[in-house]
Amino acid sequence: MNFLLPSQELDYIKMRINGVGEAANSARWIFASTTITCMVQLVVLWNFNLSWLRVMVAQDQIRLKSRGANPLLAETLATQWVESIYFNIPIISVKASVTDLGIIGGVGLLILVTWKLYALKRENYLIEDLLTEVSTKLTTCKSYVYFGIMGHQLFVNVNPGGESRKYGNAKGEPLREQDAEAAILSRKRDRQLDRGRIRLRRILLSSLTKRSWGDLARALGNLIPRRIPRMPNDASGKAFVLVMFMLPSLTVYAAFVSDICSLYTYSVFRHTREDLIAILPFESYYWRLVVNGVLAIVVTRLTLSAYGYQSGTVQMMQDAYDSGWDILRER
């Protein structure tokens, strides 16, 4: 394949693709750091509320039997459980307790989510600007740019629809111009049908509540496909990616719920069965819960914004694929 690109233009495209790669690499490391931080906090919350050690320490019958058979067993279990509800804050090497997770963990995740938002925003803008420039000014290097960007992406996975993905002849040469145009037109029809199905599902849900049957009839009339493509079932993968993106928000809300539940549940640290909310003054826990709730809302908004930029990047690469950028070879 001969890339008919001047040397200066090729160097410029390489520089732009490298910029996208650096932005994608930064976003990937921030995403990994955020995920690890969330998992550490969730493990600590699990140990504090639902672990087997808590069950063995909290139940009176188990503690009484263990004292009779082995006096040191109950104390050892209690010590291990208490140690499991502490976590280390990296870089500054400070140990914090699960009781402070709502504030300390929330602030830490707020910082990480802000970094992730700006990293994904920067990557999105770089890709959008590069694709726009290539589609308007540098039309002879679409395939080069497409594969250069896709090589740096982690969660960007285009949906090929029902096509076989086997383009080119037996010698590996690019398709003829008319064959490439036919393949691109087929892709666009498949994608139009796919997006029509999504729109139809939304209208069905709206029709059940608003009874807008006219919109439903018009949507059905527009969904008469010329052929039915075999769409791959990747809904579970997309759902899992969404859960990973929303993990900071879920972690902060989990800490918030844990703090509320701890006020109304029995604690092994007290000799009486009296709830903690009846012992603590109102001011001592009210502001903690307010700050935790505010952090949860802010982290959720930032996380949704970051996911929006990631979804925009996926959509841009999907549109480039539907337009045949991966088979538009330079002549």
Disulfide bonds with the S-S distance in Angstrom:
none
